[in-house]
Amino acid sequence: MAKKNEKNSKDKTSFTKKFKAELKKVIWPTPKQLFNNTVAVLTIVIITAIIVFVLDVAFESINKFGVNKLKQDIQHQIIQLKMKKQLQIMM
């Protein structure tokens, strides 16, 4: 049991030392780079949101037109069928 505790302790300290060593190798962005990258990301997100909004509105209006056109066609066909039935009854 003592060996496991000793090994766990060594693993944890080894991991911590390696972790700190890796963090020292990281090249952190300057405030100017951070600002520029943030602006770029926000710009791309806003442009993408506008494109999605425009496409959504366009497809919605196309869909409404299509659905309304189908409704009109079906109503027209129903009226024609009713007229045919009435003509058949009259004859």
N, C-alpha and C positions, 0 to 999 in steps of 0.2 A: 504494500500500500504506500509506503514511503517513497518508493521509486516512482510510482505513478504521479504523486503530488509534486515530486521534484521535477519530473519530466514536463508536467503541465505548466509549472511555474517557468521553466526554461523556454517552453514553446511560446508562452505569452510574452515574456520579455524579448525573445527573439523576434516575434511578430511585431511588437511595438517598435523595436529598433529599426527593423526593415521598413516599417510603415513611415517612420519619421525620415529615414534616409530617402525614400521615394518622394515624399512631400518636398524635400529640399531640392530635388531635381526638377520640380514643376516650374515652368516659366509662367508666372502670373501676368495677366494683361495689365497694361498701364491704364490709368483712368480714362485717357483719351481713346484708347482702343476699346475699352469697355463701353464708353458712350457711343462710339461709332457703330459697334456691333449691335448694341441695343437699338439704336435708331434704325439700322438696316433690318433687323428682325421685325420690329414694330411696323415698318413700312411695308414689308412683304406680307405680314399678317393682315394689315388693313386693305391692301390691294386685293389679296385673295378673298377677303370677306366681301368686298364690293363686287368682285366677279361672281361669287356664289349668289349674292343677293340679286344681281341683274339676271342671271340665268334662272333663278327661282321664279322671279316675277314673269320672265318671258315664257317659261314652260307652263306656269300657272294660267297665264292668259291664253296660251295655245290650247291647253287642256279645256278651259272653260268654253272656248269657241268650238272645239271639237265635240264636247258633250252637248252643248246647246244645238249644234247642227244635227247630231244624232237624234236628239229629242224631237226636233222639228220633222226630221225624216220619218221617224216612227209615228208621230201624230198624223202626218200626211198619209201614211200607208193605212193607218187605222181608219181614217175618214174615208179613204177610197174603198176599203173593205166594207164599211157600213153602207156606203152608197150602192155598192154591188149587191149586197144582201137585200136592200130595199127595192132595187130594180127587179131582182129575182122574185121577191114577194109580190110585186105589182103585176108581174107577167103571169 
